[in-house]
């Protein structure tokens, strides 16, 4: 099923919009996807579902956590919510690796979104909610995890907001 829709894009597509359209037409059975992966308390776990020269399809299982603030290097990403709610916050660069939030939204099961290589965001279980979510991600070209930029959030007073231990420190 996956290669039926995405197989024509095994090589890097000239028109990424066509690959994105094909991704939106993939139907994934949640029960089947749950057999491909698992949750780990307080972590996100990634599982490769399919891969070609130009793209990789991953299932990500989120357990009570959000990703670090990151970009996707030169890779575009489409993601689809399979189970649970997912919160995405988009950011703008203030300077260097410091960013401030510009928009936050909650995506429900069945909803999709995309990020370009220039987009900076965080994604995961909504803040303040105990829960689990499953998302499906298509990266084109294949994302090099060590190439992603990682950023730090600053608030209006230019204080760095530390997400992991929920403390704030002044620069």
VEXDREN-146324 format. One record per residue (C-alpha): x, y, z; residue number from 1. Coordinates in pm, 1 decimal, always signed. Example, Ala and Ser with C-alpha at 12.3 -4.5 7.8 and 13.67 -1.06 7.14 Angstrom:
VEXDREN-146324
- c1:c2:c3:num
- +1230.0:-450.0:+780.0:1;
- +1367.0:-106.0:+714.0:2;
This chain:
VEXDREN-146324
- c1:c2:c3:num
- +0.0:+0.0:+0.0:1;
- +270.8:+250.5:+96.3:2;
- +488.3:+181.2:-205.3:3;
- +177.3:+192.6:-426.0:4;
- +135.1:+560.1:-336.4:5;
- +496.8:+663.8:-279.6:6;
- +681.3:+423.7:-511.8:7;
- +673.2:+666.7:-807.7:8;
- +873.1:+905.7:-589.4:9;
- +1155.9:+663.8:-504.9:10;
- +1395.9:+911.3:-666.2:11;
- +1396.4:+1267.4:-533.4:12;
- +1085.6:+1418.4:-696.0:13;
- +1105.6:+1735.0:-900.2:14;
- +765.8:+1830.1:-765.4:15;
- +752.4:+1776.6:-388.0:16;
- +385.7:+1880.2:-391.2:17;
- +303.1:+1560.0:-581.6:18;
- +484.4:+1348.0:-321.1:19;
- +300.1:+1537.5:-48.5:20;
- -33.0:+1469.2:-219.6:21;
- +50.6:+1096.8:-243.7:22;
- +140.7:+1091.3:+128.8:23;
- -201.4:+1233.1:+218.0:24;
- -367.9:+939.7:+39.8:25;
- -191.8:+667.5:+237.8:26;
- -434.2:+486.4:+465.7:27;
- -273.1:+331.2:+770.7:28;
- -460.2:+99.7:+1004.6:29;
- -391.1:+214.2:+1360.5:30;
- -397.2:-139.0:+1502.8:31;
- -146.7:-254.8:+1241.8:32;
- +77.5:+43.5:+1308.0:33;
- +70.4:-24.9:+1682.7:34;
- +215.5:-369.8:+1607.8:35;
- +513.4:-198.4:+1436.4:36;
- +617.4:+2.5:+1742.0:37;
- +568.5:+69.1:+2109.8:38;
- +561.2:+341.9:+2372.4:39;
- +842.4:+399.4:+2621.5:40;
- +753.8:+601.1:+2929.1:41;
- +844.4:+970.0:+2889.0:42;
- +1010.9:+921.4:+2549.9:43;
- +943.2:+931.7:+2180.0:44;
- +1035.1:+621.3:+1985.6:45;
- +1083.4:+612.9:+1607.9:46;
- +1015.3:+312.9:+1385.7:47;
- +1098.3:+288.6:+1015.6:48;
- +791.5:+183.3:+818.7:49;
- +921.4:+217.8:+460.6:50;
- +1215.9:+370.7:+278.8:51;
- +1332.1:+459.0:-73.5:52;
- +1632.3:+648.2:-203.9:53;
- +1452.6:+982.8:-173.8:54;
- +1235.5:+941.8:+136.4:55;
- +1179.6:+763.9:+464.0:56;
- +847.4:+697.7:+636.8:57;
- +859.2:+677.6:+1016.7:58;
- +603.9:+610.1:+1286.1:59;
- +673.5:+806.2:+1603.5:60;
- +522.5:+697.1:+1934.2:61;
- +503.6:+986.5:+2185.3:62;
- +461.0:+916.3:+2556.6:63;
- +403.7:+1228.2:+2770.3:64;
- +671.1:+1434.6:+2594.2:65;
- +757.2:+1683.9:+2323.0:66;
- +1051.5:+1699.9:+2086.2:67;
- +1326.5:+1954.1:+2131.7:68;
- +1282.1:+2269.5:+1925.5:69;
- +1433.7:+2174.9:+1590.5:70;
- +1451.7:+2226.7:+1215.8:71;
- +1469.7:+1957.7:+947.8:72;
- +1798.2:+2057.8:+784.9:73;
- +1723.8:+2038.4:+409.2:74;
- +1442.4:+1784.2:+440.0:75;
- +1073.2:+1856.4:+398.2:76;
- +842.4:+1667.1:+632.3:77;
- +478.0:+1576.2:+612.3:78;
- +323.9:+1433.3:+927.7:79;
- -11.4:+1274.9:+997.9:80;
- -169.2:+1219.0:+1339.2:81;
- -277.0:+856.5:+1379.7:82;
- -377.5:+850.2:+1748.8:83;
- -398.1:+1101.4:+2033.8:84;
- -373.3:+1477.4:+2009.7:85;
- -46.9:+1641.1:+1899.9:86;
- +64.5:+1993.8:+1978.7:87;
- +287.0:+2178.9:+1733.4:88;
- +451.7:+2511.8:+1813.7:89;
- +625.1:+2705.8:+1535.8:90;
- +912.0:+2945.0:+1608.8:91;
- +1105.2:+3232.4:+1454.2:92;
- +1475.2:+3294.5:+1502.4:93;
- +1558.4:+3579.5:+1739.2:94;
- +1935.8:+3536.9:+1696.8:95;
- +2182.7:+3249.6:+1670.0:96;
- +2010.8:+2941.2:+1816.8:97;
- +1752.4:+3143.1:+2014.6:98;
- +1389.1:+3137.3:+1900.6:99;
- +1052.4:+3269.8:+2011.9:100;
- +713.1:+3106.9:+1949.9:101;
- +485.1:+3245.6:+1678.7:102;
- +198.1:+2993.4:+1666.4:103;
- +71.3:+2684.9:+1847.5:104;
- -196.3:+2444.5:+1733.2:105;
- -344.7:+2112.4:+1837.8:106;
- -377.7:+1848.1:+1567.2:107;
- -635.5:+1572.8:+1609.3:108;
- -628.8:+1215.4:+1475.2:109;
- -671.3:+1222.6:+1097.2:110;
- -515.7:+1569.3:+1056.5:111;
- -193.8:+1635.8:+867.8:112;
- +60.3:+1915.3:+844.3:113;
- +396.4:+1978.9:+682.2:114;
- +725.0:+2147.0:+759.7:115;
- +986.8:+2264.3:+517.1:116;
- +1358.3:+2241.6:+584.8:117;
- +1350.5:+2603.9:+701.6:118;
- +1065.1:+2550.8:+949.4:119;
- +1148.4:+2545.7:+1319.7:120;
- +905.2:+2370.8:+1550.5:121;
- +841.6:+2136.1:+1839.6:122;
- +592.0:+1853.3:+1830.6:123;
- +445.1:+1607.1:+2077.8:124;
- +178.3:+1534.3:+2335.3:125;
- +9.1:+1865.4:+2428.7:126;
- +177.2:+2046.8:+2718.1:127;
- +12.7:+1980.5:+3052.8:128;
- -162.6:+1667.0:+2925.7:129;
- -69.2:+1314.7:+3028.3:130;
- -110.2:+1099.3:+2724.5:131;
- +23.3:+916.3:+2424.6:132;
- +15.4:+997.0:+2055.2:133;
- +122.7:+827.4:+1734.6:134;
- +228.1:+1019.7:+1424.5:135;
- +342.6:+914.1:+1079.1:136;
- +624.3:+1123.0:+922.2:137;
- +747.3:+1131.3:+563.7:138;
- +1090.1:+1297.1:+523.0:139;
- +1202.9:+1389.6:+171.5:140;
- +1496.4:+1380.0:+122.3:141;
- +1584.9:+1140.9:+405.3:142;
- +1650.4:+1334.7:+724.1:143;
- +1995.1:+1314.1:+882.0:144;
- +1913.8:+1332.7:+1254.5:145;
- +2258.2:+1462.4:+1346.0:146;
- +2216.8:+1743.3:+1089.7:147;
- +1903.1:+1890.9:+1250.3:148;
- +1945.5:+2228.3:+1416.1:149;
- +1841.5:+2238.4:+1782.2:150;
- +1720.6:+2570.5:+1926.2:151;
- +1647.0:+2731.1:+2262.0:152;
- +1335.0:+2933.3:+2336.4:153;
- +1349.5:+3284.9:+2477.3:154;
- +1058.4:+3470.0:+2631.9:155;
- +965.9:+3838.8:+2590.3:156;
- +1219.9:+3940.0:+2858.0:157;
- +1496.5:+3760.8:+2660.8:158;
- +1524.0:+3488.6:+2924.7:159;
- +1606.5:+3139.5:+2805.6:160;
- +1321.0:+2900.8:+2876.9:161;
- +1448.7:+2555.1:+2973.3:162;
- +1180.2:+2302.1:+2876.6:163;
- +1318.1:+1983.8:+3030.9:164;
- +1312.6:+2083.8:+3396.4:165;
- +1060.2:+2368.4:+3354.4:166;
- +1295.2:+2631.3:+3493.3:167;
- +1391.1:+2967.2:+3352.0:168;
- +1738.5:+3113.4:+3359.0:169;
- +1865.8:+3457.6:+3261.8:170;
- +2132.7:+3490.2:+2996.0:171;
